[in-house]
Amino acid sequence: MIDAVMRTTSLLCTIGALLICSANAYAQTDFSACLSRLERTALESGIQASTLETVLPTVEPVEAVIRADRNQPEFVATFADYLGRRATEERVARGRELYSENRALLDRLTRQYGVPGQYVVAFWGLETNYGAYLGNVPVFNSLSTLACDARRSAYFTDQFIDALRIVDRGDVEHETMLGSWAGAMGQTQFMPSAYLQYAVDGDGDGRVDLWGSTTDALTSAANFLMNIGWQTGERWGREVLLPDGIDYGIAGRDQRQPLARWRELSITDVAGRRIPQLDMEAALLVPSGQEGPAFLIYDNFDVIMRWNRSEFFALTVGHLADRIAGGEALANPPPAQAPISRESVVEVQEYLVANGYDGGSADGILGPQSRAALRDLQRDLGLVADGFLNEELMRAIGIAVD
């Protein structure tokens, strides 16, 4: 009996090993086929064959890149956790020091591009901790891995080709192109397409170096922000205080109103003063629901989101910029809340669709459409309609809490 069990176990182990080897061989074959597709696309896009002969033999898939793509903090963290890890007192203090040290450059950038220096420094701080960590993944490995993944293949195929263009025109040696898991590069983490469109030689040495030249990196960031629509003389938004009994159904980035309307609702700044009487529109965000801070956001908030499509990121950039410029911590900091997994968010989105709420696709990301559907669901359930997914709502619709 023991011998039979051992023989069976050995056979199963052998089969398992063969399956693993087969899966690995398939993955390698599949990646090789994808790399051939990328090579054809590159040639059709005008990339020199000599560049491809240099770069492509060095390219290999990175499994950790796919894991990082599926677990981005913008998808899985709470606002309290996201903000708390990024707008730390240490980062605020360092940002103020660097703002002072680079004041002449930042003032010049403000005059030239219309972007106040504290915003440029805030992006620098959030993206690479002021240049302290630029990423160590070979850019062509990360971009090819994501180009060969179904989720955003078209986007990352374009980024892969643009990275080849950077090498093709002689800007950077491909061996030195290290970056984030997503292929973002340099001190301000430009994707290759952003590099080609907006990176500039800020220090006048005849080349663009987003890795080694702080002047190039910060000048390029200001140029990028100006070109994607930065509104000179306007803030990103502000923390506000809400009156008791407010209808949270009016919150959401998709529900912009003139500032006069928010004044009518008795929304004030954190000092209790009325919102300025300006000819502007704003939207109300409550990223932690009714228990957390509230923000009125302006046009420049949308500009920040063109850099990174995350409300948490944009709120953190704005708040960090305010702190660097001498502002105070949030008057109403976000409460600690248990994170909700992306899988659970998908379940909730599927519930919304199945029950007639127009929540969009079940992608695990709570965008404006999903939050609007959540508000409708909360209203129907007699809950506070703040569009915030919490354990109370999940229990109310019969979905297990993580």
Steps between C-alpha positions, in 0.01 A plus 500: 500500500775742597692419181185556295435833667862604443483397134173694460646803676812484284286477187292798608814701573638409159174601332499824702855577396416429137197728522711778651764454231228492235343819639838672509575388146160627387556834675840535333359403161209740545734783601730424208204522261397830660855633473497415130178699468662793678798478267275511191308794644824683575633453148168618356526805730840596358728370776844416362583130472834565671317630809284188513805276458653670804193514726284196431752227595516651850123503556333248729164479681471590867221323690520749787392774261164328444451459876575870551254594227222304668573640847558870449451691827247728328283188458534337841605757763266716707541877474636512855766245415583652161532855630671398823777314321570779251436840658708426808646768723846394384403543135343839573815616679728376224277659238524835674879470514526417131255772406728748675818354348355510148307824541670684211426214258143456624425873476629494142279202419199680648566802278559287191234233539250646747529210744583594862816335628333317789303287253811404304673404826193302613502291182873445545445390859217260427653342192853428623533645851684798351722286279600258775350197326463493122407133458727212404300308239638508143243706314485269199433200726210668678346648186526179299351299787199733514473524121471121493232499771140528385384764749660806337695354211433779249611776739822327601579399144500869414720573803743226397531651152549848647775368729672360191469844338684655794790258446470530122560873503799465730364662816575212740682167491249222547702342784455814710124516451387379840167597650185389678315175448276689253789642296493852645842663491716757672456728801147596398405158358409582140355229283682478164220683317516787750879507467477540122236772522597701805853424625728800450864596552462727800867543587613581145763226470362382167329181618191400697586301812203426726711265714808703586391862451258640756468814288397299194254293705327795670495711182347209312235456771400867477491480120283188519252659741471816290436302184231279652299800610629652824294810587738774610397681817260228617530246780447125468218512754465534876383315809156618608253455785152372424183608682300248698239318297661559160387269221811299412334410173642824359858371549703359214749624244229475235272751678657840446319811619582874501669614820192713565297181539741359759481832688121471506536158666700660786819314419797683654877475506659331801514833687123536466517773236268498200633366171640782281258668260679407177384414150614137523351156517584235756405147597474352848705193597464294817769232450437334838124545498302705751749433781805648327618827346316681223658688211384740234707434188561735205623467142862444601395186688400355164838603361674308780289198409628518143839424653362208704138383471445463873296727725715395796816601313355836397377578852838408643690713247277798581528455874877445491541812284300701753716367787823577313375856452448531877148364543374297793406134529142404419247640745303176475747219428360181345407232754672163498284259301542139400600463133260324266658264250471554129322165475232624740463822303439289188230308691331826597517628142349176374223537759430854378463389140292194592260718698448771241752761613717645224840447661701439184735208452602276789869591494567535872549877473246732658486782249235774471245270334532230766480758780187654349342153490608442861328825602178384334524163675570661839204732456272205423629317807444799727873555557700821474552540126867601501610258225749342737534123513527378856429187701151618597395519135658166412314327783176667392525342155623162624864516388755356741739751656870420440 
